[in-house]
């Protein structure tokens, strides 16, 4: 038998075993091995965080969901906003980066924070919630209204019912000169609405007396 015929015979007889040996000795990077799924971003998105954490609440109770731009701070609410206001004060314009900042008023007890916002106090009559990571303005609470709370309308990601349009423009005495008010039929006030000023003045009087 010639060497060529012997070699062909050997290869034919051991093709299965040779194939196995060859596959096992391939370099690591060329082997066919199960691949692990790609690692997910460790910082969840706003929508993902809201969805995962609200499982602890009955979905039928959730009326609004929202949070900051980076997803670090989230909230859910069991009530729809009962009023929307456009605030033109100097501080709100600075925080919002626009001609005004829109707030949605809700009952204080209806808001559930999945992570408590950072707090900034511009004065001794109110506090503002924000995210220290991305800078998003999230909320505002006046101490004279313990049962009422406001989240920034822009932070709302989901609402079960359509959100109503803003019904008032406030602090127009500090309005940006480069912005024109829209002809939207909303109430207009140089400062706060008169009804709120009564509540604030009464609270300040009681605080001074106490």
C-alpha positions as CSV (number, residue, x, y, z in Angstrom):
1,X,0.0,0.0,0.0
2,X,1.3,3.3,-1.0
3,X,1.8,6.1,1.6
4,X,-1.0,8.2,0.0
5,X,-3.5,5.3,0.1
6,X,-2.6,4.6,3.7
7,X,-3.0,8.2,4.8
8,X,-6.4,8.4,3.1
9,X,-7.5,5.2,4.9
10,X,-6.3,6.5,8.3
11,X,-8.1,9.8,7.8
12,X,-11.4,8.1,6.8
13,X,-11.3,5.7,9.8
14,X,-10.6,8.3,12.4
15,X,-12.4,11.3,11.0
16,X,-14.8,11.4,13.9
17,X,-12.2,11.2,16.7
18,X,-9.9,13.7,14.9
19,X,-12.7,16.1,14.5
20,X,-13.4,16.0,18.2
21,X,-9.7,16.5,19.1
22,X,-9.4,19.4,16.7
23,X,-12.5,21.2,18.1
24,X,-11.3,20.8,21.7
25,X,-7.9,22.2,20.9
26,X,-9.1,25.4,19.1
27,X,-8.0,28.6,20.7
28,X,-10.4,29.9,23.4
29,X,-11.7,32.8,21.3
30,X,-12.7,30.5,18.4
31,X,-14.7,27.9,20.4
32,X,-18.5,27.9,20.2
33,X,-19.6,28.4,23.8
34,X,-22.8,29.8,25.3
35,X,-22.6,33.6,25.4
36,X,-23.8,35.5,28.5
37,X,-26.4,38.2,27.8
38,X,-24.9,41.7,27.6
39,X,-24.6,43.4,30.9
40,X,-27.4,45.9,31.4
41,X,-26.8,49.5,32.4
42,X,-26.7,49.5,36.2
43,X,-28.5,52.9,36.3
44,X,-32.2,52.1,35.4
45,X,-34.2,54.4,33.3
46,X,-37.0,56.5,34.7
47,X,-39.7,54.2,33.1
48,X,-38.0,51.0,34.3
49,X,-37.7,52.2,37.9
50,X,-41.3,53.4,38.1
51,X,-42.6,50.1,36.6
52,X,-40.5,47.9,38.9
53,X,-41.2,49.7,42.2
54,X,-44.9,50.4,41.8
55,X,-45.5,46.6,41.9
56,X,-45.7,47.1,45.7
57,X,-48.7,49.4,45.1
58,X,-52.0,48.3,43.5
59,X,-51.7,49.3,39.9
60,X,-55.4,50.4,40.0
61,X,-54.4,53.1,42.6
62,X,-51.6,54.7,40.6
63,X,-52.9,57.8,38.7
64,X,-49.5,59.5,38.0
65,X,-45.9,58.4,37.8
66,X,-42.8,60.7,37.4
67,X,-39.3,61.4,38.3
68,X,-36.1,63.2,37.5
69,X,-34.2,63.1,34.1
70,X,-31.5,60.6,35.2
71,X,-34.0,58.2,36.9
72,X,-32.5,58.4,40.4
73,X,-35.6,59.8,42.0
74,X,-39.1,58.5,41.3
75,X,-42.6,59.0,42.6
76,X,-46.1,57.6,42.1
77,X,-49.4,59.3,43.0
78,X,-52.8,58.0,43.8
79,X,-54.6,61.2,42.7
80,X,-54.8,63.3,39.6
81,X,-53.5,66.9,39.9
82,X,-56.4,69.2,40.8
83,X,-54.8,72.4,39.5
84,X,-51.9,73.5,37.2
85,X,-50.1,76.8,37.7
86,X,-47.4,78.5,35.7
87,X,-45.0,80.4,38.0
88,X,-43.0,83.2,36.5
89,X,-41.0,84.1,39.7
90,X,-37.3,84.7,39.3
91,X,-36.4,81.5,41.2
92,X,-38.6,79.2,39.2
93,X,-37.3,80.6,35.9
94,X,-33.8,80.0,37.1
95,X,-34.6,76.4,38.1
96,X,-36.6,75.6,35.0
97,X,-34.4,77.4,32.5
98,X,-37.5,78.9,30.7
99,X,-40.0,81.7,31.0
100,X,-41.9,79.9,33.7
101,X,-42.1,76.6,35.7
102,X,-45.4,74.7,35.7
103,X,-46.6,73.0,38.9
104,X,-49.3,70.3,39.3
105,X,-51.0,70.4,42.7
106,X,-52.0,67.1,44.4
107,X,-52.9,66.0,47.9
108,X,-49.8,65.6,50.0
109,X,-50.8,62.1,51.2
110,X,-51.3,60.9,47.6
111,X,-47.6,61.1,46.7
112,X,-45.3,58.1,47.3
113,X,-41.6,58.7,46.8
114,X,-39.6,55.6,45.8
115,X,-36.6,57.6,46.7
116,X,-36.8,60.9,48.7
117,X,-35.7,63.9,46.7
118,X,-32.9,66.3,47.8
119,X,-34.3,69.4,49.5
120,X,-33.4,73.0,48.8
121,X,-34.8,75.9,50.8
122,X,-34.9,79.4,49.1
123,X,-36.8,80.9,52.1
124,X,-38.3,79.9,55.4
125,X,-41.8,79.5,54.0
126,X,-41.3,76.6,51.5
127,X,-39.0,73.9,50.3
128,X,-38.2,72.5,46.9
129,X,-37.4,68.9,45.9
130,X,-34.8,68.2,43.3
131,X,-32.3,65.7,42.1
132,X,-28.7,66.5,43.1
133,X,-27.4,64.2,40.3
134,X,-29.1,65.6,37.2
135,X,-30.5,68.9,38.6
136,X,-34.1,68.2,37.8
137,X,-36.7,70.4,39.7
138,X,-39.3,68.0,41.1
139,X,-41.5,69.5,43.7
140,X,-42.5,72.4,45.9
141,X,-44.2,72.5,49.3
142,X,-45.4,75.6,51.2
143,X,-45.4,75.0,55.0
144,X,-48.7,76.9,55.3
145,X,-50.5,74.1,53.2
146,X,-49.7,70.8,54.9
147,X,-52.4,69.0,52.9
148,X,-51.4,70.3,49.5
149,X,-48.3,69.6,47.5
150,X,-47.0,70.4,44.0
151,X,-44.9,68.3,41.6
152,X,-43.4,69.9,38.5
153,X,-45.6,69.1,35.6
154,X,-42.5,68.4,33.4
155,X,-41.5,65.6,35.8
156,X,-44.7,63.6,35.2
157,X,-44.0,60.7,32.9
158,X,-47.5,59.0,33.0
159,X,-51.0,60.0,33.9
160,X,-54.0,57.7,33.7
161,X,-56.2,60.6,32.7
162,X,-55.3,63.6,30.5
163,X,-53.6,66.3,32.4
164,X,-55.6,69.6,32.5
165,X,-54.0,72.8,31.2
166,X,-52.6,75.4,33.5
167,X,-55.4,77.6,34.9
168,X,-53.2,80.5,36.1
169,X,-50.1,82.5,35.6
170,X,-48.6,83.7,38.9
171,X,-45.8,86.1,39.9
172,X,-46.1,88.1,36.7
173,X,-44.3,91.0,38.4
174,X,-41.2,88.9,37.9
175,X,-42.0,87.8,34.4
176,X,-39.1,87.6,31.9
177,X,-39.1,90.6,29.6
178,X,-38.2,88.5,26.6
179,X,-41.3,86.3,26.9
180,X,-44.9,87.1,25.8
181,X,-47.8,85.6,27.7
182,X,-49.9,83.2,25.7
183,X,-53.5,84.2,25.1
184,X,-54.7,81.0,26.8
185,X,-57.6,82.4,28.9
186,X,-55.8,81.6,32.2
187,X,-56.1,83.8,35.3
188,X,-53.2,86.2,35.8
189,X,-51.7,87.5,39.1
190,X,-48.9,89.8,39.9
191,X,-48.0,87.6,42.9
192,X,-49.8,84.7,44.4
193,X,-53.6,84.3,44.0
194,X,-55.5,86.4,46.7
195,X,-56.9,83.2,48.3
196,X,-53.4,81.8,48.8
197,X,-52.1,85.1,50.3
198,X,-54.8,85.0,52.9
199,X,-53.7,81.5,54.0
200,X,-50.0,82.5,53.9
201,X,-50.6,85.7,56.0
202,X,-52.6,83.8,58.6
203,X,-49.9,81.1,58.9
204,X,-47.2,83.8,59.3
205,X,-49.2,85.5,62.0
206,X,-49.7,82.3,63.9
207,X,-46.0,81.5,63.5
208,X,-45.0,84.9,64.9
209,X,-47.4,84.5,67.8
210,X,-46.2,81.0,68.6
